[in-house]
Structures are given as C-alpha cells and as structure tokens.
C-alpha cells in the first residue's frame, strides 16, 4: 500500500522519513482510493470535506472520518454517495450525536 499524506504543519522531509509521500490536498484527493481524515476541529478545518473536495476525489473512492463530525459537510457527502461518485463512507463521528433515527446515514438491514 502506498500512503499519501497532506499535513501543512509537518515538513516533507520528516514525512518522507516516516515512509509516506507528502502531497498537496488536491493531489491527495485526486490520487487516493481511501481518504482517512485525521484533523482537529478548527475554523480552518470545519467543512474540510465538502462538495468541492468530493468532486476532486476519484470516482469510487471511500471517505473515512474518525476525527470530528463537523470536518465533513454531511449534505455534500450524502449527495456524493447518492450520485455514485463516492464508493462509500465510514463515519465514527457525525456532526450531531447521537445520530437521529431518521438520518440519511442510517441503513436498515432486513
């Protein structure tokens, strides 16, 4: 597995020494099959994964968010999933917890 990363606070040399390739955020979106978000919730990161970011992701790519719910624009994520552009999403966190029973993220298994 090739690991790409985007971290504006860690130098490329340090990241390379860890065995990962540092790339721009746009390149990360365009090249990744799976994107796992690991970021604090700050004004600059709120809604980081939005409609524009999803549009730049590879068709069929997956989003994983185990950081903070508000990092993801949930309406834009649902649209990207409904359109078939994204292959799926794994969310450990959502903006409003607990998740409402009528949330579009709920799946009923019969």
C-alpha positions as CSV (number, residue, x, y, z in Angstrom):
1,X,0.0,0.0,0.0
2,X,1.3,3.5,-0.9
3,X,0.5,6.1,1.8
4,X,-0.1,9.7,0.8
5,X,-0.5,12.5,3.3
6,X,-1.2,16.1,3.4
7,X,-0.1,17.9,6.6
8,X,0.6,21.7,6.4
9,X,2.3,21.6,9.8
10,X,4.8,18.8,9.2
11,X,7.8,19.1,6.9
12,X,8.0,16.9,3.8
13,X,11.4,15.5,4.9
14,X,10.0,14.4,8.2
15,X,7.0,12.8,6.5
16,X,9.3,11.1,3.9
17,X,11.4,9.7,6.8
18,X,8.2,8.1,8.1
19,X,7.7,6.3,4.7
20,X,4.8,8.4,3.4
21,X,4.6,10.7,0.4
22,X,3.6,14.3,1.2
23,X,1.3,15.8,-1.5
24,X,-1.0,18.8,-1.8
25,X,-4.5,18.5,-0.6
26,X,-5.8,18.5,-4.2
27,X,-3.4,15.8,-5.2
28,X,-4.3,13.7,-2.2
29,X,-8.0,13.9,-3.2
30,X,-7.3,13.0,-6.9
31,X,-4.9,10.1,-6.2
32,X,-6.4,8.3,-3.2
33,X,-8.7,5.3,-3.2
34,X,-9.3,5.8,0.5
35,X,-9.1,9.1,2.4
36,X,-8.9,8.9,6.2
37,X,-9.4,12.2,7.9
38,X,-7.3,12.9,11.0
39,X,-7.5,16.6,11.9
40,X,-8.6,18.8,14.8
41,X,-11.8,20.8,14.5
42,X,-10.7,24.4,13.9
43,X,-12.3,27.2,11.9
44,X,-10.0,26.3,9.0
45,X,-10.9,22.6,9.0
46,X,-14.7,22.9,9.6
47,X,-16.3,21.5,6.4
48,X,-12.9,20.5,5.0
49,X,-14.5,17.6,3.3
50,X,-17.2,19.4,1.2
51,X,-18.8,19.3,-2.2
52,X,-15.7,20.7,-3.9
53,X,-13.4,18.1,-2.1
54,X,-15.7,15.2,-3.0
55,X,-15.8,16.3,-6.7
56,X,-12.0,16.2,-6.8
57,X,-11.9,12.6,-5.3
58,X,-11.6,9.6,-7.6
59,X,-14.8,8.1,-8.7
60,X,-15.5,5.2,-6.4
61,X,-13.2,6.4,-3.6
62,X,-14.1,6.0,0.1
63,X,-14.1,8.5,2.9
64,X,-13.2,7.5,6.5
65,X,-13.8,10.0,9.3
66,X,-12.8,9.1,12.8
67,X,-11.7,12.6,13.8
68,X,-14.5,15.2,14.3
69,X,-18.0,15.2,12.7
70,X,-18.1,18.8,11.6
71,X,-15.0,18.2,9.4
72,X,-17.4,16.7,6.9
73,X,-20.2,18.6,5.1
74,X,-22.8,15.8,5.6
75,X,-25.3,17.1,3.0
76,X,-22.5,17.1,0.4
77,X,-21.3,13.7,1.5
78,X,-24.9,12.3,1.0
79,X,-25.1,13.9,-2.4
80,X,-21.7,12.4,-3.4
81,X,-22.8,8.9,-2.2
82,X,-26.3,9.2,-3.8
83,X,-24.8,10.2,-7.2
84,X,-22.4,7.2,-7.1
85,X,-19.3,9.4,-7.2
86,X,-18.1,8.0,-3.9
87,X,-18.0,4.3,-3.3
88,X,-18.8,4.6,0.4
89,X,-18.1,6.3,3.7
90,X,-17.2,5.0,7.2
91,X,-18.1,7.5,9.9
92,X,-17.2,7.0,13.5
93,X,-18.4,10.6,14.2
94,X,-21.1,12.8,12.9
95,X,-22.0,16.5,13.4
96,X,-24.9,15.8,15.8
97,X,-24.6,12.8,18.1
98,X,-26.4,10.6,18.8
99,X,-27.3,10.0,15.2
100,X,-31.0,10.7,14.6
101,X,-33.1,7.6,13.7
102,X,-34.3,9.4,10.5
103,X,-30.8,10.4,9.4
104,X,-29.9,9.6,5.8
105,X,-26.8,7.8,7.2
106,X,-29.0,5.1,8.8
107,X,-29.2,1.9,6.9
108,X,-32.0,-0.6,7.7
109,X,-30.9,-4.2,7.4
110,X,-33.8,-6.7,6.9
